[in-house]
Amino acid sequence: MDVTKDLRDAKVHVSVYGSPAEQQATLAALTRAGGYLRGEVGREVRMKFAPNLVFILDHSVERGANMDAAIRRPVTLTQNWPASERPAPPPVAVVTASAGKPGTEARMERPPAFAR
């Protein structure tokens, strides 16, 4: 919830599970009940003025669930593959260098566990 400095207006961010039509219907119902809810807030908080409530649909929970699903997706796609068909894990670089010796350079090589 975001409240203005003078406490007259408040934006209430609402997450609604369901289809876009259900989300809009819920938002419309909250808007219609806004006067009643404003009165309840005024009685509970005991302020001189209860803030005017404006309801805004918040998609952050949905975006978080989509990101979580995207992160988990590659694991579920490859976990049942035979070992010979699994994609190789990302290479890990091993840097070897002879510090302080002139003429030596750092070189990167693939660890033996990842060599193909």
VENGIKA-V895211 format. One record per residue. N is the residue number from 1. OMEGA is omega in whole degrees, 0 to 359 (999 if undefined). NEAR is the number of other C-alpha atoms within 10 Angstrom. D_CENTER is the distance of its C-alpha to the mean C-alpha in whole Angstrom. Layout:
# VENGIKA-V895211
N&OMEGA&NEAR&D_CENTER / N&OMEGA&NEAR&D_CENTER
This chain:
# VENGIKA-V895211
1&176&11&18 / 2&181&12&20 / 3&177&14&24 / 4&183&10&26 / 5&181&8&29 / 6&177&8&31 / 7&181&14&29 / 8&183&12&31 / 9&179&16&27 / 10&173&18&24 / 11&181&15&21 / 12&180&15&19 / 13&187&15&16 / 14&173&18&16 / 15&182&16&13 / 16&175&18&16 / 17&179&12&15 / 18&181&10&18 / 19&177&9&19 / 20&178&10&19 / 21&178&9&23 / 22&179&12&22 / 23&180&16&19 / 24&178&14&22 / 25&179&13&25 / 26&179&18&23 / 27&178&19&22 / 28&179&13&26 / 29&178&11&27 / 30&179&18&25 / 31&178&16&27 / 32&180&11&30 / 33&184&12&30 / 34&179&16&29 / 35&178&13&32 / 36&180&12&32 / 37&178&16&29 / 38&178&17&30 / 39&178&14&33 / 40&177&13&32 / 41&180&17&30 / 42&179&15&33 / 43&182&13&35 / 44&185&10&32 / 45&180&10&32 / 46&177&10&35 / 47&177&11&35 / 48&178&9&37 / 49&173&16&35 / 50&182&20&32 / 51&172&19&29 / 52&185&18&29 / 53&175&22&26 / 54&184&16&24 / 55&182&17&21 / 56&179&15&18 / 57&183&14&16 / 58&183&13&12 / 59&186&13&10 / 60&179&12&6 / 61&178&13&7 / 62&178&13&8 / 63&178&11&5 / 64&178&11&3 / 65&178&11&7 / 66&178&12&8 / 67&178&12&6 / 68&179&11&8 / 69&180&11&11 / 70&179&11&11 / 71&183&11&11 / 72&186&11&14 / 73&182&11&16 / 74&180&10&18 / 75&182&10&19 / 76&179&10&20 / 77&186&9&22 / 78&187&13&24 / 79&181&10&25 / 80&180&9&28 / 81&172&11&29 / 82&183&8&33 / 83&182&10&32 / 84&183&7&35 / 85&180&8&32 / 86&176&11&29 / 87&180&9&27 / 88&175&11&28 / 89&180&7&26 / 90&182&7&25 / 91&175&12&28 / 92&183&12&28 / 93&173&11&31 / 94&181&12&34 / 95&176&10&35 / 96&180&11&39 / 97&174&12&41 / 98&185&11&44 / 99&173&9&44 / 100&180&7&47 / 101&180&8&49 / 102&177&7&50 / 103&178&6&50 / 104&181&10&47 / 105&175&11&43 / 106&177&10&40 / 107&180&11&39 / 108&177&12&36 / 109&179&12&36 / 110&178&13&34 / 111&183&11&35 / 112&182&7&37 / 113&183&8&34 / 114&180&11&33 / 115&178&9&36 / 116&999&6&37
